[in-house]
Amino acid sequence: MIDREIIEFAKQRIGLEIAEQDESIPAEIEAIKADFAARGMIGSGNFIVAVQDACVRATNERAKLVWQTLHRGVTTIGVPYDDDVENQLKAVVDHYFPEHMNGLKYLVVEVANQCGLPDIVSKIPDKVENARRSALDKIYSEIRLFVMTLKKTPGGESYSPQIHFHNSTIGAVQTGHQSVANVNLQNNAEGRDALIRALDVIAQELAKMGAIPGQNKAEILELVEDGKTELAKENPNLTKLTSFLPTIGSAIGVVANLKPAYDGLKAAAVLIGITLP
């Protein structure tokens, strides 16, 4: 069973992350409103759909925030396997994805009412609810993978990742479960898969953006592909990855729109013993 203190800490951290996200949603809706107003379409059904799409994106971002924060908490502190761990983790996730997601749905209704279209919401597909269900399915799958990995941890010990402190004046230091001089990535399927997914997200987000101030976008994308290529090898080179990943992280970490992608990379990197700033 996961210690209650760990659960409460994770929930507190998740609450802070969601509160920060909630502050950004109204600003995005105002930007959408200004765009449609400039085109004379402020009272159209397309405007309501655009607002709904913004709430769908917020739901998907919330899913990333919740699982990344929860996963980071339990893996950093370390938890032992038992039959109730999966249910405990799901209960935390469920708390942030209630059946009706009234907060985000209310934003759509509110905007429709302001535009004099109170009946339109009932006539369009409930994308927010669909996004909620999809998000839960994905997180439940990640939880199941985590629990399966935890169950296979030798001796029933708590699972926590090997963590490297790089760029230190005293050299590279490792802490965590069964720390060794060389990390065997060949048998760390969870960490490799998580990193590949994180790099895919970064590539997708970069493709949507124009120039990145102070950075060469093409070089970042090349590093992302190099990282994915290395991770796909039978026996990845950890030295190369400890060069690629911090460089990618430093390049995207200061870009506001890429913060979720950076957080995903940071959480995934921990699984193979690499910490990003």
Buried (B, 14 or more C-beta within 10 A) or exposed (E): EBEEEBBEBBBEBBEEBBEEBEEEBEEBBEEBBEEBEEEEEBEBBEBBBBBBBBBBEBBBBBBBBBBBBBBBBBBBBBBBBBEEBBEBBBEBBEEBBEEEBEBBBEBBBEBBEEBEBEEBBEEEEBBBBEBBEBBBEBBBEBBEBBBEBBBEBEEEEBBBBBBBEEEEEEEEEBEBBEBEEEBEBEEBEBBBBBBBBBBBBBBEBBEEEEEBEEBEBEEBBEBBEBBBEBBEEEEBEBEBBBBBBBBBBBBBBBBEEBBBBBBBBBBBBBBBBBBBE
